[in-house]
């Protein structure tokens, strides 16, 4: 069936996929996932996050926390003390996302060997030496 007969145009695909892609890009980002996993056990302080997420810079942690807060996935609580104590906690929406991430992780663990075998078989079938023959 040609594209003209399906009623699916690039504009329709873009209009439907763009908002979803924007959300997925944010929540599936390398640092966002790690922050969500780290904060899943309850309120966590900035320095605890910084120590628990290997390789993240202070600036990137700050930016990612702000974005997650802006998206409604984290709440930031400043406790009035000297020095101020700031804690981050997942919202109910983020706890739901965390459960989904755990399901995805379980799926990946169950199927990682099958995927590795499929990749090896595909690569063997499509190796440059065989294609040149």
C-alpha positions as CSV (number, residue, x, y, z in Angstrom):
1,X,0.0,0.0,0.0
2,X,1.4,3.4,-0.9
3,X,1.8,6.2,1.6
4,X,-0.9,8.1,-0.2
5,X,-3.5,5.3,0.6
6,X,-2.7,5.1,4.3
7,X,-3.8,8.5,5.2
8,X,-0.5,8.8,7.2
9,X,1.4,11.9,6.2
10,X,4.7,13.1,7.6
11,X,2.8,16.0,9.2
12,X,0.4,13.6,11.0
13,X,3.3,11.5,12.3
14,X,5.2,14.6,13.5
15,X,2.1,16.0,15.2
16,X,1.5,12.8,17.1
17,X,5.0,11.8,17.9
18,X,6.6,15.2,18.7
19,X,5.0,15.7,22.2
20,X,5.6,12.1,23.2
21,X,9.2,12.2,21.9
22,X,9.8,15.3,23.9
23,X,8.7,13.6,27.1
24,X,10.6,10.4,26.4
25,X,13.8,12.3,25.5
26,X,13.6,14.0,28.9
27,X,12.7,11.1,31.1
28,X,14.9,8.6,29.3
29,X,18.0,10.7,29.4
30,X,21.1,9.2,31.0
31,X,21.1,11.4,34.1
32,X,17.3,11.6,34.5
33,X,17.0,7.8,34.8
34,X,19.8,7.7,37.4
35,X,18.3,10.5,39.5
36,X,14.9,8.9,39.4
37,X,16.4,5.5,40.5
38,X,18.5,7.2,43.3
39,X,15.5,9.2,44.6
40,X,13.1,6.2,44.5
41,X,14.0,5.3,48.1
42,X,12.8,8.6,49.6
43,X,14.0,12.2,49.9
44,X,17.6,12.6,48.9
45,X,20.0,15.6,49.2
46,X,22.0,17.1,46.4
47,X,25.3,15.9,47.7
48,X,23.9,12.3,48.1
49,X,22.8,12.4,44.5
50,X,26.2,13.8,43.4
51,X,28.0,11.0,45.2
52,X,25.7,8.2,44.0
53,X,25.7,9.1,40.3
54,X,29.1,8.4,38.8
55,X,30.4,10.9,36.2
56,X,27.8,13.6,36.6
57,X,29.0,17.2,37.0
58,X,27.5,19.6,39.6
59,X,26.2,21.7,36.7
60,X,24.6,18.8,34.9
61,X,23.0,17.5,38.1
62,X,21.6,21.0,38.8
63,X,20.2,21.3,35.3
64,X,18.7,17.9,35.3
65,X,17.1,18.4,38.8
66,X,15.6,21.7,37.6
67,X,14.2,20.0,34.5
68,X,12.7,17.1,36.4
69,X,11.2,19.6,38.9
70,X,9.8,21.6,36.0
71,X,8.3,18.5,34.5
72,X,6.6,17.6,37.8
73,X,8.7,14.6,38.5
74,X,10.6,15.9,41.5
75,X,9.7,18.2,44.4
76,X,12.4,20.3,45.9
77,X,12.1,21.2,49.6
78,X,14.3,23.7,51.3
79,X,14.4,23.3,55.1
80,X,15.1,26.6,56.9
81,X,18.3,26.0,58.7
82,X,21.9,27.1,58.5
83,X,23.2,26.0,56.1
84,X,19.9,25.3,54.2
85,X,19.0,21.7,53.8
86,X,17.6,20.9,50.4
87,X,15.9,17.6,49.6
88,X,14.5,16.2,46.4
89,X,11.7,13.7,46.3
90,X,9.9,11.9,43.5
91,X,6.3,12.8,42.8
92,X,3.6,10.2,42.3
93,X,4.0,10.5,38.6
94,X,7.8,9.8,38.9
95,X,7.1,6.8,41.2
96,X,4.9,5.4,38.4
97,X,7.7,6.1,35.9
98,X,10.2,4.3,38.2
99,X,7.9,1.2,38.2
100,X,7.9,1.3,34.4
101,X,11.7,1.6,34.4
102,X,11.9,-1.4,36.6
103,X,9.7,-3.4,34.2
104,X,11.8,-2.3,31.3
105,X,15.0,-3.3,33.2
106,X,13.4,-6.7,34.0
107,X,12.5,-7.2,30.3
108,X,16.1,-6.3,29.2
109,X,17.6,-8.7,31.7
110,X,15.2,-11.6,30.5
111,X,16.0,-11.0,26.8
112,X,19.6,-9.8,26.8
113,X,21.0,-13.2,25.7
114,X,18.4,-13.6,22.9
115,X,19.2,-10.1,21.7
116,X,22.9,-10.7,21.8
117,X,22.4,-14.0,19.9
118,X,20.3,-12.2,17.3
119,X,22.9,-9.5,16.8
120,X,25.6,-12.1,16.3
121,X,23.5,-14.0,13.8
122,X,22.7,-10.8,11.9
123,X,26.3,-9.6,11.9
124,X,27.5,-13.0,10.6
125,X,24.9,-12.9,7.9
126,X,25.6,-9.3,6.9
127,X,29.4,-9.1,7.4
128,X,31.2,-7.0,4.8
129,X,33.2,-10.1,3.6
130,X,30.0,-11.9,2.7
131,X,28.4,-8.9,1.0
132,X,31.5,-8.4,-1.2
133,X,31.4,-12.0,-2.5
